[in-house]
């Protein structure tokens, strides 16, 4: 009984401290911006809050049963439009308020899902995560546009932690829901393919086909479903050239183009995209090594490597795509501190993890002063790159560490052959 009471007290304390952290951040924001229009103009171009919801999501839900194609610029599935249809029965103003509540609820979900795990590393790791989310530019950017990146991240995070807890099939369901909204989420099946989770993959595939194809055909008809996807494909093809010119894009080719201050030729773009695919392939190779050696938390590190490689293969990579950074930053810091600090780990914390945290936070954004400069200087890409390099280093170290523990003699012999005479 005493234990239960102590646990409840700890949970209450965690909730109060978290509310204090979030409340402090909100006070700073309310003091900094005079109005919603001022906030919107500061974070990105335009002054309308939830513009993507108003311009794409609401019309898609409103017209899904009457129009054969979605509004121009809508790049999601017909399944997502069907999910939006009940919301579109409300007036635009009421629907926008409800969408705002939904956005806030999703932030809470992304805080709750990894809370127990982060707290097991240390209570300060969880509090750090809350603070990083509250001060995260990608989260703020997602809210400003009324985007779905937090929703997608919630499904990825949910799938990860359900899988870690042994609820594999429920994990597949959640991941399929995310992929049924934004198809690029399919990339996370790489981890399960490398782990040879064939039943997981079969269930995921069946659910994805059912939600993204069978359900729309049943609701809209085969012709309208095909027309819907053709329109989305047309928008995505036309948008490729826009991505290359948009300063907000944090994809690898765009960052390279801005760094050298010239537009990329077709040949250069192919070359840079090949490098990006190579980076993703290296991450997959490292995920395979972690899985084969059954290293601790290989699921988290595997998902981390995939997430951090996305800006190298996803051509848009808008700022709100990076909502995963606070979680990975908090996990990496907590994991590092849990092992005990050494001079090498102090150096990593000081020159890798803390700069990544700073560059993706609103504190640096306020220092820069305006969104264009923050985007053009590629702070989010650099914050991501630091974490990717760290994850690569840890993966290689764990690879060698696992090998040493499994076959110490062979490991020492190979290290001796590598060493100079």
VOGU-3710 file (C-alpha; in Angstrom, 3 decimals, decimal comma):
1> xxxxxxxxxx> 0,000/0,000/0,000  2,849/2,309/0,880  4,548/1,476/-2,412  1,424/2,350/-4,380  1,098/5,625/-2,506  4,749/6,428/-3,156  4,323/5,722/-6,853  1,277/7,985/-7,043  3,240/10,728/-5,274  6,088/10,398/-7,786
11> xxxxxxxxxx> 3,666/10,543/-10,714  1,989/13,618/-9,252  5,367/15,259/-8,727  6,415/14,446/-12,297  3,149/15,877/-13,626  3,509/19,084/-11,599  7,136/19,606/-12,621  6,217/18,940/-16,256  3,351/21,424/-16,065  5,744/23,944/-14,569
21> xxxxxxxxxx> 8,210/23,458/-17,427  5,541/23,725/-20,127  3,855/26,639/-18,360  7,143/28,548/-18,170  7,711/28,057/-21,899  4,166/29,212/-22,691  4,645/32,353/-20,591  7,794/33,148/-22,578  5,889/32,685/-25,833  2,928/34,826/-24,747
31> xxxxxxxxxx> 5,311/37,590/-23,698  7,260/37,356/-26,946  4,323/37,427/-29,388  1,466/39,924/-29,256  -1,047/37,874/-31,273  -1,593/34,673/-33,238  -0,822/36,590/-36,426  2,437/37,874/-34,931  3,340/34,319/-33,916  2,535/32,927/-37,370
41> xxxxxxxxxx> 4,506/35,622/-39,194  7,505/35,079/-36,916  7,661/31,295/-37,419  7,155/31,219/-41,211  5,765/33,185/-44,142  2,157/34,357/-43,914  0,048/35,335/-40,921  -2,677/32,661/-40,815  -2,475/30,041/-38,049  -3,163/26,403/-39,053
51> xxxxxxxxxx> -2,949/27,356/-42,720  -2,327/23,814/-43,971  -5,406/22,610/-42,110  -7,523/25,407/-43,574  -6,085/25,142/-47,075  -5,768/21,356/-47,511  -7,107/19,174/-44,694  -10,514/20,755/-44,112  -11,371/21,019/-47,851  -10,187/17,437/-48,414
61> xxxxxxxxxx> -12,499/16,142/-45,697  -15,349/18,389/-46,830  -15,226/17,317/-50,480  -14,048/13,705/-50,272  -17,462/12,326/-51,293  -18,271/14,996/-53,883  -14,983/15,733/-55,676  -12,979/13,113/-57,571  -9,661/14,806/-56,743  -8,353/16,447/-53,548
71> xxxxxxxxxx> -7,565/20,171/-53,323  -4,407/21,039/-55,249  -1,475/20,744/-52,856  -2,917/17,890/-50,787  -0,202/15,181/-50,644  -1,757/12,585/-48,356  -3,868/9,479/-48,808  -7,633/9,250/-49,400  -7,772/7,361/-46,080  -6,648/10,523/-44,278
81> xxxxxxxxxx> -9,262/12,562/-46,143  -11,929/10,063/-45,043  -10,738/10,465/-41,441  -11,091/14,242/-41,820  -14,650/14,016/-43,166  -16,365/13,991/-39,716  -14,367/17,058/-38,676  -15,405/18,869/-41,857  -19,063/18,576/-40,820  -18,366/21,406/-38,366
91> xxxxxxxxxx> -17,980/25,008/-39,458  -14,435/25,982/-40,510  -13,942/28,011/-37,320  -15,141/25,227/-34,997  -13,142/22,613/-36,905  -10,022/24,753/-36,573  -10,475/24,991/-32,792  -10,973/21,224/-32,583  -7,861/20,675/-34,688  -5,903/22,850/-32,264
101> xxxxxxxxxx> -7,099/20,725/-29,330  -6,112/17,604/-31,274  -2,653/19,075/-31,884  -2,172/19,738/-28,165  -3,359/16,212/-27,315  -0,830/14,723/-29,738  1,998/16,621/-28,042  0,867/15,121/-24,742  0,829/11,642/-26,304  4,420/11,997/-27,510
111> xxxxxxxxxx> 5,410/13,013/-23,976  3,621/10,106/-22,294  4,723/7,231/-24,559  8,459/7,261/-23,666  8,019/8,731/-20,160  8,560/5,505/-18,205  11,608/4,521/-20,233  13,280/7,927/-20,018  12,547/8,114/-16,287  14,226/4,707/-15,874
121> xxxxxxxxxx> 17,437/6,291/-17,165  16,957/9,169/-14,706  14,118/11,485/-13,701  16,130/14,361/-15,133  16,092/12,654/-18,566  12,308/12,833/-18,626  12,267/16,444/-17,408  14,840/17,267/-20,083  12,558/15,707/-22,694  9,601/17,807/-21,532
131> xxxxxxxxxx> 11,741/20,956/-21,681  13,091/20,100/-25,129  9,580/19,523/-26,494  8,332/22,770/-24,933  11,226/24,680/-26,535  11,360/22,720/-29,800  11,226/24,745/-33,004  9,944/21,743/-35,032  7,017/21,292/-32,607  6,238/25,017/-32,794
141> xxxxxxxxxx> 6,490/24,916/-36,592  4,130/21,930/-36,723  1,606/23,795/-34,558  1,890/26,982/-36,609  0,891/25,171/-39,817  -1,512/22,709/-38,163  0,569/19,928/-39,697  0,576/16,166/-39,091  4,238/15,542/-38,268  3,515/15,167/-34,537
151> xxxxxxxxxx> 0,735/12,711/-35,430  3,126/10,671/-37,580  5,822/10,761/-34,896  3,284/9,630/-32,288  2,505/6,544/-34,402  6,217/5,800/-34,896  6,932/6,244/-31,188  3,882/4,174/-30,276  4,913/1,368/-32,638  8,431/1,396/-31,189
161> xxxxxxxxxx> 7,415/1,143/-27,544  4,639/-1,365/-28,188  7,192/-3,552/-29,946  9,660/-3,198/-27,061  6,947/-4,274/-24,616  6,221/-7,435/-26,617  2,946/-6,268/-28,193  4,216/-6,792/-31,712  0,933/-7,030/-33,575  -0,515/-3,917/-31,958
171> xxxxxxxxxx> 2,745/-2,199/-32,909  2,186/-3,206/-36,546  -1,349/-1,787/-36,407  -0,131/1,576/-35,093  2,691/1,813/-37,631  0,268/0,970/-40,449  -2,042/3,774/-39,291  0,831/6,253/-39,584  1,848/4,953/-43,005  -1,777/5,190/-44,151
181> xxxxxxxxxx> -1,604/8,953/-43,601  1,929/9,596/-44,906  3,273/6,788/-47,021  6,965/7,523/-46,409  6,486/6,098/-42,897  6,791/2,719/-44,651  10,556/3,201/-44,353  10,444/1,934/-40,754  9,676/-1,582/-41,934  13,392/-1,737/-42,781
191> xxxxxxxxxx> 14,069/-2,472/-39,113  11,539/-5,308/-39,011  12,735/-6,715/-42,345  16,318/-6,800/-41,062  15,051/-8,519/-37,922  13,077/-11,007/-40,053  9,787/-10,269/-38,353  7,822/-11,779/-41,223  4,477/-11,983/-39,398  4,839/-8,356/-38,328
201> xxxxxxxxxx> 5,527/-7,344/-41,927  2,613/-9,403/-43,245  0,177/-7,807/-40,801  1,573/-4,338/-41,511  1,274/-4,872/-45,266  -2,267/-6,232/-45,048  -3,412/-3,316/-42,884  -1,707/-0,743/-45,083  -3,342/-2,113/-48,233  -6,706/-2,262/-46,446
211> xxxxxxxxxx> -6,543/1,320/-45,149  -4,794/3,055/-48,034  -6,464/1,170/-50,888  -9,362/-1,183/-50,065  -11,221/1,214/-47,746  -11,039/4,182/-50,176  -12,199/1,957/-53,042  -15,152/0,790/-50,942  -16,046/4,368/-49,962  -15,264/6,256/-53,175
221> xxxxxxxxxx> -15,115/3,693/-55,955  -12,146/2,386/-57,912  -12,055/5,198/-60,468  -12,139/8,029/-57,938  -9,492/6,338/-55,778  -7,168/6,002/-58,766  -7,884/9,626/-59,716  -7,152/10,721/-56,160  -3,738/9,056/-56,124  -2,930/10,365/-59,611
231> xxxxxxxxxx> -3,589/13,914/-58,417  -1,399/13,410/-55,341  1,354/11,961/-57,547  1,076/14,921/-59,918  1,405/17,383/-57,029  4,465/15,581/-55,683  6,149/15,534/-59,103  5,516/19,242/-59,634  6,695/20,011/-56,108  10,163/18,523/-56,620
241> xxxxxxxxxx> 11,419/21,698/-58,295  9,765/23,803/-55,577  11,538/21,824/-52,861  14,903/22,724/-54,403  14,124/26,451/-54,268  12,390/26,570/-50,891  14,636/27,846/-48,118  12,606/25,936/-45,529  13,621/22,542/-46,882  16,251/20,887/-44,706
251> xxxxxxxxxx> 16,956/17,997/-47,072  20,584/17,210/-47,859  20,608/18,511/-51,479  18,935/21,784/-50,434  21,371/22,348/-47,592  24,285/21,654/-49,938  22,859/24,073/-52,512  22,477/26,850/-49,924  25,950/26,237/-48,512  27,555/26,760/-51,927
261> xxxxxxxxxx> 25,028/29,406/-53,000  23,990/28,038/-56,370  21,121/26,074/-57,856  21,897/22,442/-58,526  22,119/21,070/-62,037  20,309/17,841/-62,841  23,603/15,924/-62,731  24,586/17,399/-59,362  21,158/16,616/-57,949  21,448/12,963/-58,999
271> xxxxxxxxxx> 24,916/12,805/-57,442  23,772/14,316/-54,137  20,707/12,085/-53,985  23,002/9,104/-54,515  25,076/10,255/-51,545  21,879/10,573/-49,503  20,871/7,029/-50,403  24,374/5,943/-49,411  23,966/7,575/-45,989  20,674/5,765/-45,508
281> xxxxxxxxxx> 22,297/2,485/-46,587  25,095/2,954/-44,033  22,504/3,474/-41,308  20,672/0,313/-42,393  23,951/-1,615/-42,298  24,504/-0,398/-38,741  20,953/-1,360/-37,771  21,642/-4,839/-39,137  24,797/-5,077/-37,026  22,951/-4,060/-33,860
291> xxxxxxxxxx> 20,227/-6,623/-34,522  22,632/-9,465/-35,313  24,547/-8,873/-32,100  21,357/-8,492/-30,057  22,598/-5,274/-28,460  20,646/-3,547/-25,711  17,771/-1,391/-26,967  18,492/-2,263/-30,605  14,912/-1,232/-31,482  15,413/2,318/-30,184
301> xxxxxxxxxx> 18,820/2,669/-31,818  17,492/1,136/-35,033  14,567/3,553/-35,198  16,933/6,411/-34,286  19,277/5,615/-37,172  16,352/5,481/-39,610  14,817/8,733/-38,324  18,122/10,599/-38,478  18,735/9,417/-42,060  15,406/10,730/-43,378
311> xxxxxxxxxx> 16,681/14,240/-44,329  19,089/12,512/-46,715  16,326/10,727/-48,650  13,115/12,766/-48,125  13,217/15,648/-50,586  10,955/18,054/-48,675  12,154/17,650/-45,051  10,284/20,706/-43,766  11,180/21,979/-40,275  8,196/20,239/-38,653
321> xxxxxxxxxx> 9,499/16,867/-39,899  12,188/17,102/-37,196  9,805/16,689/-34,244  11,709/13,514/-33,343  14,814/15,499/-32,319  13,763/16,257/-28,685  13,099/12,577/-27,973  16,407/11,408/-29,434  18,319/14,213/-27,728  16,819/13,343/-24,339
331> xxxxxxxxxx> 17,406/9,615/-24,856  21,010/10,077/-25,994  21,813/12,387/-23,067  20,091/10,081/-20,569  21,806/6,997/-21,979  25,188/8,741/-21,844  24,773/10,002/-18,274  23,512/6,604/-17,082  26,867/5,068/-18,018  28,791/7,520/-15,846
341> xxxxxxxxxx> 30,744/10,509/-17,063  34,296/10,164/-18,364  36,419/12,805/-20,146  35,433/11,302/-23,522  31,717/11,317/-22,678  31,960/14,861/-21,339  33,499/15,911/-24,660  30,686/14,225/-26,606  28,047/15,868/-24,419  29,667/19,302/-24,760
351> xxxxxxxxxx> 30,500/19,332/-28,450  27,862/17,044/-29,993  24,666/16,639/-27,974  24,380/20,080/-26,376  25,004/21,935/-29,687  22,338/19,756/-31,331  19,899/20,648/-28,544  20,682/24,347/-28,880  20,368/24,493/-32,675  16,904/22,903/-32,722
361> xxxxxxxxxx> 15,496/25,026/-29,884  13,465/28,222/-29,828  16,289/29,857/-27,867  18,545/29,864/-30,930  15,581/30,808/-33,102  14,981/33,876/-30,917  18,695/34,680/-31,144  18,625/34,518/-34,955  15,533/36,695/-34,876  13,570/35,632/-37,968
371> xxxxxxxxxx> 12,529/32,420/-39,679  14,248/33,010/-43,014  17,710/33,266/-41,489  17,088/30,282/-39,225  15,953/28,141/-42,169  18,635/29,275/-44,622  21,421/28,564/-42,114  20,130/24,957/-41,887  20,179/24,742/-38,091  17,822/21,761/-38,015
381> xxxxxxxxxx> 19,818/19,783/-40,565  22,998/20,422/-38,576  21,293/19,445/-35,301  20,162/16,235/-36,999  23,612/15,588/-38,497  25,310/15,804/-35,097  22,905/13,212/-33,699  23,387/10,958/-36,727  27,175/11,033/-36,340  26,780/10,282/-32,634
391> xxxxxxxxxx> 24,410/7,377/-33,358  26,857/6,001/-35,926  29,680/6,198/-33,396  27,676/4,466/-30,677  26,520/1,781/-33,115  30,086/1,020/-34,171  31,239/0,948/-30,548  28,409/-1,396/-29,573  29,168/-3,562/-32,577  32,759/-4,049/-31,414
401> xxxxxxxxxx> 31,729/-4,354/-27,774  29,231/-7,096/-28,538  31,802/-8,917/-30,657  34,373/-8,711/-27,864  31,947/-10,196/-25,345  30,871/-13,040/-27,665  34,348/-14,074/-28,831  37,058/-12,265/-26,831  39,996/-14,210/-28,294  39,026/-13,623/-31,931
411> xxxxxxxxxx> 38,286/-9,976/-31,191  41,722/-9,435/-29,599  43,446/-11,139/-32,525  41,701/-8,904/-35,064  42,486/-5,772/-33,034  46,121/-6,863/-32,859  46,269/-7,280/-36,647  44,874/-3,742/-37,068  47,413/-2,223/-34,676  50,703/-0,960/-36,168
421> x> 53,839/-2,919/-35,235
//
